Amino acid sequence: MEIEKVTANPSPEGTDGASFARLAKVTTTADLGTLSKTFRVGQTRIIWNRMTEIDDNLYDKFIIVDEKLITDFSMKNDRPAFAELGFTMVKHSRFLQIKDVAASHSTNTASACPFAHIVTWILYSGTQQIERNIIFKRGRTAEIDCYAIPSIIFRSLQKREVIENPCPPLFGLDDDDLTVHIGKRQVTVSASRLMVVSPVIERMLSVDMKEKQQRTLNLDGHGITMEQFMQFLEIINDHLRHGRTLPNPTNVLVLLKLADHFQIDWLKERCDVHLINCVEMPLIERFLLIEPYRLNNLKDFFLRRWNVNRLKAFMEENRERVLPPSISKEFDFQLTVRLRHKQ
């Protein structure tokens, strides 16, 4: 398979306002049905072969089963979801080559199906700016010019299985029905299965509360739709079947809210981890979720894992929103200590 090769001109590290304004500049070439595109981002060029831009409804059709920064090239060995991909630094370690090593075993139907979502971003004036969303399909090979490399997030995808009711009452089990009301809509689910994952629901249905008496649960006032609740049930069902569906940029806030309300620790943990790399949401908005939802992973990202210079740029850009009373005095002190470190 032919891969277009592009050499970026040397430039000072970083991206200034003029080069950031050129993010949308696109050059397209076509040759005998093979479509190649080159996107210039400052002095970084992203090259791929037969790849398409992200579909607005991507996460209505696919689920994330693994997510990681692509700069950790060991993931092909220690993460099963990435086992079918090869990550190699080529051309004097300037280009990152991503290859579908399982392409020869894929069917024609499978080859037409996206199986990865790649997001590249840079930090510009204290904010994370997405450079490009890329859908990677079977049989494709991509090379990314790593000179002045942006940050790269890799999400492994699987086709979403849409089920009318992901968590129905168990057949033959008495009193297993629980009817959930959201607005004018309702769905009857398995009480026992929800009790397994949520201590809140277990208490509701184990003591003499109205939910136990009426076998109903009203979620009006939580700011969610029935469609969003069904995605919540899909993740619950997948978890009980020992799967590992992850939150995505379109549902992470709803899942976080429900996980917190129903005290589902494992789901809250997944939301916490996903928010670190959820660059589709403004960084400041994610930052302000840390204390209300007690997001320890995201907090650790800011206090220990993020580069001090990047943290400083973020704090300066959002000066009025990162100080008490927006955050606690304790968190403010921890950030101050972190900023005093050289690295």
C-alpha positions in Angstrom: 0.0 0.0 0.0 1.4 3.4 -1.0 1.9 6.0 1.7 2.4 9.6 0.9 5.6 11.0 2.3 5.9 14.6 3.4 8.8 16.3 5.1 8.0 19.3 7.3 10.3 22.3 7.4 12.2 22.9 10.6 10.7 25.4 12.9 11.0 26.7 16.5 9.2 24.5 19.1 5.6 25.5 19.6 2.9 27.0 17.5 2.3 30.7 17.2 -0.9 32.5 16.3 -0.1 32.8 12.6 0.6 29.1 12.2 -2.4 28.1 14.3 -4.6 30.2 11.9 -3.5 27.8 9.1 -4.9 24.7 10.8 -7.7 24.4 8.3 -5.5 24.5 5.2 -5.9 21.2 3.3 -4.2 19.8 0.2 -5.8 16.8 -1.5 -4.4 14.5 -4.2 -6.0 11.5 -5.8 -4.4 8.7 -7.8 -6.3 5.7 -9.3 -8.8 5.6 -6.5 -6.3 5.9 -3.7 -7.1 9.0 -1.7 -4.4 10.7 0.2 -4.6 13.9 2.2 -2.0 16.0 3.9 -2.9 18.4 6.7 -0.5 21.0 7.7 -0.6 22.0 11.4 2.0 24.7 12.1 5.1 22.7 11.1 3.5 19.3 11.7 1.9 17.4 8.9 -0.4 14.5 9.3 -0.6 12.0 6.5 -3.0 9.1 6.0 -4.1 6.8 3.2 -7.8 6.2 2.5 -8.9 7.6 5.8 -12.0 9.7 6.5 -12.9 12.6 8.8 -14.9 11.9 11.9 -18.7 11.3 11.5 -20.8 13.5 13.8 -22.7 10.4 14.9 -19.6 8.2 15.4 -20.4 7.3 19.0 -24.0 6.5 18.2 -22.6 3.7 16.0 -19.5 2.6 17.9 -18.2 2.1 21.4 -14.8 2.7 22.8 -13.2 -0.4 24.2 -9.7 1.0 24.9 -8.1 4.4 25.0 -4.5 5.5 25.4 -2.0 8.2 24.4 -0.4 6.9 21.2 3.1 8.0 22.4 3.2 5.0 24.6 4.3 2.6 21.9 4.3 -0.4 24.2 0.5 -0.6 24.1 0.6 -3.0 21.2 2.1 -5.5 23.6 0.3 -4.8 26.9 -3.2 -3.8 25.7 -5.3 -6.6 24.0 -7.5 -4.1 22.1 -4.4 -2.8 20.3 -3.0 -6.2 19.5 -4.0 -6.0 15.8 -2.1 -2.7 15.3 1.6 -2.1 14.7 3.2 1.1 16.0 6.7 1.8 14.6 9.0 4.8 14.5 10.5 5.0 11.0 12.8 7.3 9.0 15.2 8.1 11.8 12.4 8.2 14.4 10.8 11.1 12.7 7.6 9.4 11.5 5.2 7.3 13.5 3.8 4.6 11.3 0.4 3.0 12.3 -0.4 -0.2 10.5 -3.3 -2.7 10.6 -1.3 -5.9 11.0 -4.4 -8.0 10.9 -5.7 -6.7 7.6 -5.1 -9.9 5.7 -7.6 -11.7 8.0 -10.4 -9.2 7.7 -13.5 -9.7 5.6 -14.7 -7.2 3.1 -17.4 -6.1 5.5 -15.0 -5.7 8.3 -12.6 -3.8 6.2 -15.2 -1.1 5.6 -15.8 -0.6 9.3 -13.9 2.0 11.4 -12.0 0.4 14.2 -10.0 3.3 15.6 -10.5 7.0 16.3 -7.3 9.1 16.4 -7.4 12.6 17.8 -4.4 14.9 17.6 -4.2 18.1 19.7 -1.8 20.9 20.7 -1.8 23.2 23.7 -2.4 26.8 22.5 -2.5 29.7 25.0 -3.4 27.4 27.8 -6.2 25.5 26.0 -6.2 22.2 24.2 -6.9 22.7 20.5 -7.9 19.7 18.4 -5.9 19.5 15.2 -7.7 16.6 13.6 -10.2 13.9 14.1 -9.3 10.8 12.1 -11.3 7.5 11.6 -9.0 4.6 10.9 -10.4 1.7 8.9 -9.2 -1.9 8.3 -6.3 -2.4 5.9 -5.1 1.2 6.3 -1.6 2.5 7.1 -0.9 5.9 8.4 2.3 7.9 9.0 2.4 10.9 11.3 5.3 13.4 11.0 6.5 13.6 14.6 8.6 16.8 14.1 7.1 19.2 16.7 4.7 16.4 17.4 1.2 17.1 18.8 -0.3 14.9 21.4 -2.1 11.9 20.0 -5.0 10.0 21.5 -5.9 6.6 20.2 -9.3 5.0 20.8 -10.0 1.4 19.8 -13.6 1.0 18.5 -16.2 -1.7 18.2 -19.5 -1.7 16.5 -22.2 -0.7 19.0 -24.9 -3.4 19.6 -28.2 -1.5 19.9 -30.6 -3.4 22.1 -34.2 -2.3 22.7 -33.8 -3.0 26.4 -30.3 -3.8 27.5 -31.3 -4.7 31.1 -34.8 -6.4 31.0 -36.3 -8.2 34.1 -34.9 -11.7 34.5 -37.3 -14.4 33.3 -38.7 -16.5 36.1 -37.6 -14.2 38.9 -40.4 -12.7 40.9 -40.5 -9.0 41.7 -37.6 -8.3 39.4 -39.3 -5.4 37.6 -38.4 -1.8 38.2 -40.0 0.9 36.0 -37.8 3.9 35.3 -39.6 7.1 34.4 -38.0 10.0 32.5 -40.4 12.7 31.3 -43.2 11.0 29.4 -41.2 7.9 28.7 -40.6 4.8 30.7 -38.6 1.5 30.6 -38.9 -1.6 32.8 -35.6 -3.0 33.9 -34.2 -5.7 36.1 -34.1 -4.6 39.7 -31.8 -7.4 40.7 -29.1 -6.5 38.1 -29.2 -2.8 39.0 -29.0 -3.7 42.7 -25.7 -5.7 42.0 -24.0 -2.6 40.6 -25.6 0.2 42.8 -25.7 0.3 46.6 -28.2 3.2 46.3 -30.7 1.1 44.3 -30.1 -1.8 46.6 -31.1 0.3 49.6 -34.1 1.7 47.8 -35.5 -1.7 47.1 -34.4 -3.4 50.3 -36.0 -1.1 52.8 -39.6 0.2 53.1 -39.2 3.1 50.6 -41.7 4.2 47.9 -39.5 2.8 45.2 -39.9 -0.7 46.7 -43.6 -0.3 47.2 -44.3 1.2 43.8 -41.5 -0.6 41.9 -40.8 2.7 40.2 -37.8 5.0 39.9 -38.3 8.6 38.7 -35.2 10.3 37.2 -36.9 13.6 36.3 -34.8 16.5 37.5 -31.5 14.8 36.7 -31.2 16.5 33.3 -31.0 13.3 31.3 -32.9 11.8 28.4 -34.2 8.3 27.9 -31.6 7.7 25.1 -28.8 8.7 27.5 -30.2 6.4 30.2 -30.3 3.5 27.7 -26.6 4.1 27.1 -26.1 3.9 30.8 -27.9 0.5 30.8 -25.8 -0.7 27.9 -22.6 -0.1 29.9 -24.2 -1.8 33.0 -25.2 -4.8 30.9 -21.7 -5.0 29.3 -20.0 -4.8 32.7 -22.2 -7.7 34.1 -21.1 -9.7 31.0 -17.5 -8.9 31.9 -17.1 -6.5 29.0 -15.4 -3.1 29.2 -17.2 -0.4 27.3 -15.7 3.0 28.1 -17.4 6.4 28.2 -17.1 8.6 25.1 -17.0 12.4 24.6 -20.8 12.5 24.0 -22.0 10.6 27.1 -19.2 11.0 29.7 -21.0 13.8 31.6 -24.3 11.9 31.8 -22.5 8.7 32.9 -20.5 10.6 35.5 -23.7 12.1 36.9 -25.5 8.8 37.1 -22.4 6.9 38.4 -22.1 9.5 41.2 -25.8 9.5 42.0 -26.1 5.7 42.2 -22.6 5.3 43.7 -21.3 3.0 40.9 -17.5 3.3 41.6 -16.2 1.4 38.7 -18.2 3.5 36.2 -17.2 6.7 37.9 -13.5 5.6 37.7 -13.9 5.0 33.9 -15.4 8.5 33.5 -12.6 10.0 35.6 -9.9 8.4 33.4 -11.6 9.2 30.1 -11.9 12.9 31.1 -8.1 13.2 31.1 -8.1 12.6 27.3 -11.5 14.0 26.5 -10.1 16.9 24.6 -13.5 17.4 22.9 -14.5 19.1 26.1 -12.7 22.4 27.2 -10.0 21.6 29.7 -11.2 24.3 32.1 -14.7 22.6 32.2 -13.0 19.3 33.0 -10.9 20.9 35.7 -13.9 22.3 37.4 -15.4 18.8 37.7 -12.6 17.6 39.9 -13.8 18.6 43.3 -17.6 18.3 42.8 -17.2 14.7 41.6 -14.0 13.8 43.5 -12.1 12.9 40.4 -8.8 11.6 41.7 -7.3 10.6 38.4 -8.0 13.9 36.7 -6.7 15.7 39.8 -3.5 13.7 39.7 -3.1 14.6 36.1 -2.9 18.3 36.9 -0.9 18.0 40.1 1.7 15.4 39.1 1.6 14.1 35.6 1.2 17.3 33.5 4.2 19.3 32.4 4.6 22.4 34.8 5.0 24.8 31.9 1.7 23.6 30.4 0.0 23.8 33.7 1.3 27.4 34.1 -0.1 28.4 30.7 -3.4 26.8 31.6 -3.6 28.7 34.9 -2.7 32.0 33.3 -5.3 31.6 30.6 -8.0 30.7 33.1 -6.9 32.9 36.0 -10.3 34.0 37.1 -11.8 30.5 37.1 -9.0 28.5 38.8 -8.9 30.4 42.1 -11.1 30.1 45.2 -14.1 30.1 45.5 -14.2 28.2 42.2 -11.9 25.6 43.8 -11.1 24.9 47.5 -8.2 26.5 49.3 -6.6 23.2 49.7 -6.6 22.5 46.0 -5.4 26.0 45.3 -2.5 25.4 47.7 -1.6 22.1 46.0 -1.6 23.8 42.6 0.7 26.5 43.9 3.2 24.0 45.2 3.1 22.2 41.9 3.8 25.4 40.0 6.9 26.0 42.0 8.5 22.9 40.7 10.8 23.3 37.7 9.5 20.2 36.0 
